[in-house]
Amino acid sequence: MSPEVIICDEISATEVDSVIEAQNCGVSLIASAHCESVRDLLKRGRMKVLADPDLFPLCVLLGFDGDYNCRVLKTEELL
């Protein structure tokens, strides 16, 4: 098998190395990580490594504040 895209739901800190390895093998990844805020995500130890724009150039933030909202950002804007 040689996938072009892998979709992963709810990446955890223990899976960060696997995600990096897949990205370095030329496979595109779409991954999710549930958190209260970007700050919360970046405090999760190894998860901060995934905020590297070379790994994930885009980030989609989904939220609910009485209404559903969605923002697409360049990952570099998170830092």
LODRENLUM-439582 format. One record per residue: x negated, y, z negated of N, C-alpha, C in turn; residue number from 0. Coordinates in Angstrom, 1 decimal, decimal comma. Layout:
! LODRENLUM-439582
<rec <X Y Z> <X Y Z> <X Y Z> NUM>,
...
END
This chain:
! LODRENLUM-439582
<rec <-0,8 -1,2 0,0> <0,0 0,0 0,0> <-0,9 1,2 0,0> 0>,
<rec <-0,5 2,2 0,8> <-1,2 3,5 0,7> <-0,1 4,6 0,8> 1>,
<rec <0,4 5,0 -0,4> <1,4 6,0 -0,5> <0,9 7,4 -0,1> 2>,
<rec <1,7 8,2 0,4> <1,4 9,6 0,7> <1,8 10,5 -0,4> 3>,
<rec <2,8 10,1 -1,1> <3,3 10,9 -2,3> <3,8 9,9 -3,4> 4>,
<rec <3,4 10,3 -4,6> <3,9 9,5 -5,8> <4,7 10,5 -6,7> 5>,
<rec <5,8 10,1 -7,1> <6,7 10,9 -8,0> <6,7 10,3 -9,4> 6>,
<rec <6,2 11,1 -10,4> <6,1 10,6 -11,8> <7,0 11,5 -12,7> 7>,
<rec <7,8 10,8 -13,5> <8,7 11,5 -14,4> <8,1 11,5 -15,8> 8>,
<rec <8,1 12,6 -16,5> <7,7 12,7 -17,9> <6,2 12,2 -18,1> 9>,
<rec <5,3 13,0 -17,5> <3,9 12,7 -17,7> <3,5 12,9 -19,2> 10>,
<rec <2,7 12,1 -19,8> <2,3 12,3 -21,1> <0,8 12,5 -21,2> 11>,
<rec <0,3 12,9 -22,3> <-1,2 13,2 -22,4> <-2,0 11,9 -22,1> 12>,
<rec <-1,5 10,7 -22,4> <-2,2 9,5 -22,2> <-2,3 9,2 -20,7> 13>,
<rec <-1,5 9,8 -19,9> <-1,5 9,5 -18,4> <-2,3 10,5 -17,6> 14>,
<rec <-2,9 11,5 -18,3> <-3,5 12,6 -17,5> <-4,7 12,1 -16,7> 15>,
<rec <-5,5 11,2 -17,2> <-6,6 10,7 -16,4> <-6,1 9,9 -15,2> 16>,
<rec <-5,0 9,2 -15,3> <-4,5 8,5 -14,1> <-4,0 9,5 -13,1> 17>,
<rec <-3,4 10,5 -13,5> <-2,9 11,6 -12,6> <-4,0 12,2 -11,8> 18>,
<rec <-5,1 12,5 -12,6> <-6,3 13,1 -11,9> <-6,9 12,2 -10,9> 19>,
<rec <-7,0 10,9 -11,3> <-7,6 9,9 -10,4> <-6,7 9,8 -9,1> 20>,
<rec <-5,4 9,8 -9,2> <-4,5 9,7 -8,1> <-4,7 10,9 -7,2> 21>,
<rec <-4,8 12,1 -7,8> <-4,9 13,3 -7,0> <-6,3 13,3 -6,3> 22>,
<rec <-7,3 12,8 -6,9> <-8,6 12,8 -6,3> <-8,8 11,7 -5,2> 23>,
<rec <-7,8 10,9 -5,0> <-7,8 9,8 -4,0> <-6,9 10,3 -2,8> 24>,
<rec <-6,5 11,5 -2,8> <-5,8 12,0 -1,6> <-4,3 11,8 -1,6> 25>,
<rec <-3,8 11,3 -2,7> <-2,3 11,1 -2,9> <-1,7 12,4 -3,5> 26>,
<rec <-0,7 12,8 -2,8> <0,1 14,0 -3,4> <1,0 13,5 -4,5> 27>,
<rec <1,0 14,3 -5,5> <1,9 13,9 -6,7> <2,9 15,0 -7,0> 28>,
<rec <4,1 14,5 -7,4> <5,1 15,4 -8,0> <5,3 14,8 -9,4> 29>,
<rec <5,2 15,6 -10,4> <5,2 15,1 -11,7> <6,1 16,1 -12,6> 30>,
<rec <6,7 15,5 -13,6> <7,4 16,3 -14,6> <6,9 16,1 -16,0> 31>,
<rec <7,0 17,2 -16,8> <6,7 17,1 -18,2> <7,7 18,0 -18,9> 32>,
<rec <8,4 17,4 -19,8> <9,5 18,1 -20,5> <8,8 18,8 -21,7> 33>,
<rec <9,2 20,1 -21,9> <8,7 20,9 -23,0> <9,6 22,0 -23,3> 34>,
<rec <9,4 22,7 -24,4> <10,3 23,8 -24,8> <9,9 25,1 -24,0> 35>,
<rec <8,6 25,2 -23,7> <8,0 26,4 -23,0> <6,7 26,0 -22,4> 36>,
<rec <6,2 26,9 -21,5> <4,9 26,7 -20,9> <3,8 26,7 -22,1> 37>,
<rec <4,0 27,6 -23,0> <3,1 27,6 -24,2> <3,0 26,2 -24,9> 38>,
<rec <4,2 25,6 -25,1> <4,3 24,3 -25,7> <3,6 23,3 -24,9> 39>,
<rec <3,7 23,3 -23,6> <3,0 22,4 -22,7> <1,5 22,5 -22,8> 40>,
<rec <1,0 23,7 -22,8> <-0,4 24,0 -22,8> <-1,0 23,7 -24,2> 41>,
<rec <-0,2 23,5 -25,2> <-0,7 23,1 -26,5> <-0,9 21,6 -26,7> 42>,
<rec <-0,4 20,8 -25,7> <-0,4 19,4 -25,8> <-1,8 18,8 -25,4> 43>,
<rec <-2,9 19,2 -25,9> <-4,2 18,7 -25,7> <-4,5 18,5 -24,2> 44>,
<rec <-4,6 17,3 -23,8> <-5,0 16,9 -22,4> <-4,0 17,4 -21,4> 45>,
<rec <-2,8 17,7 -21,7> <-1,8 18,2 -20,7> <-2,3 19,6 -20,1> 46>,
<rec <-3,1 20,3 -20,9> <-3,6 21,6 -20,3> <-4,4 21,4 -19,1> 47>,
<rec <-5,1 20,3 -19,0> <-5,9 20,0 -17,9> <-5,1 20,0 -16,6> 48>,
<rec <-3,8 19,6 -16,7> <-3,0 19,5 -15,5> <-2,5 20,9 -15,0> 49>,
<rec <-2,8 21,9 -15,7> <-2,4 23,3 -15,3> <-3,5 23,8 -14,4> 50>,
<rec <-4,4 23,0 -13,9> <-5,4 23,4 -13,0> <-4,8 23,6 -11,6> 51>,
<rec <-4,9 24,7 -11,0> <-4,3 24,9 -9,6> <-4,8 24,0 -8,6> 52>,
<rec <-6,0 23,5 -8,8> <-6,5 22,5 -7,8> <-5,8 21,2 -7,8> 53>,
<rec <-5,2 20,8 -9,0> <-4,5 19,6 -9,1> <-3,0 19,8 -8,7> 54>,
<rec <-2,4 20,8 -9,2> <-1,0 21,1 -8,9> <-0,9 22,6 -8,6> 55>,
<rec <-0,9 22,9 -7,3> <-0,9 24,3 -6,9> <0,4 25,0 -7,2> 56>,
<rec <1,5 24,3 -7,3> <2,8 24,9 -7,6> <3,4 24,3 -8,9> 57>,
<rec <4,2 25,1 -9,5> <4,9 24,6 -10,7> <6,4 25,1 -10,6> 58>,
<rec <7,3 24,2 -11,0> <8,7 24,5 -11,0> <9,1 24,5 -12,5> 59>,
<rec <9,7 25,6 -12,9> <10,2 25,7 -14,3> <11,7 25,6 -14,3> 60>,
<rec <12,3 24,6 -14,9> <13,7 24,5 -15,0> <14,1 24,9 -16,4> 61>,
<rec <15,2 25,5 -16,6> <15,7 25,9 -17,9> <17,2 26,1 -18,0> 62>,
<rec <17,6 26,2 -19,2> <19,0 26,5 -19,5> <19,1 27,5 -20,7> 63>,
<rec <19,7 28,6 -20,4> <19,8 29,6 -21,4> <21,3 30,1 -21,4> 64>,
<rec <22,2 29,2 -21,3> <23,6 29,5 -21,1> <24,0 29,3 -19,6> 65>,
<rec <23,0 29,3 -18,8> <23,1 29,1 -17,4> <21,9 28,4 -16,9> 66>,
<rec <22,0 27,5 -15,9> <20,8 26,9 -15,4> <20,0 27,8 -14,6> 67>,
<rec <18,6 27,7 -14,7> <17,8 28,6 -13,9> <16,6 27,8 -13,4> 68>,
<rec <16,0 28,3 -12,3> <14,8 27,6 -11,7> <13,9 28,6 -11,2> 69>,
<rec <12,6 28,5 -11,5> <11,6 29,4 -11,0> <10,4 28,6 -10,4> 70>,
<rec <10,0 29,0 -9,2> <8,8 28,3 -8,6> <7,7 29,3 -8,7> 71>,
<rec <6,6 28,9 -9,3> <5,4 29,7 -9,5> <4,1 29,0 -9,0> 72>,
<rec <3,1 29,8 -8,7> <1,8 29,3 -8,4> <1,3 28,9 -9,8> 73>,
<rec <0,7 27,7 -9,9> <0,2 27,3 -11,2> <-0,7 28,2 -11,9> 74>,
<rec <-1,5 29,0 -11,1> <-2,4 29,9 -11,7> <-1,7 31,0 -12,5> 75>,
<rec <-0,4 31,2 -12,2> <0,4 32,3 -12,9> <0,7 31,8 -14,3> 76>,
<rec <0,6 30,5 -14,6> <0,9 30,0 -15,9> <-0,1 30,4 -17,0> 77>,
<rec <-1,3 30,5 -16,5> <-2,5 30,7 -17,4> <-2,6 32,2 -17,8> 78>,
END
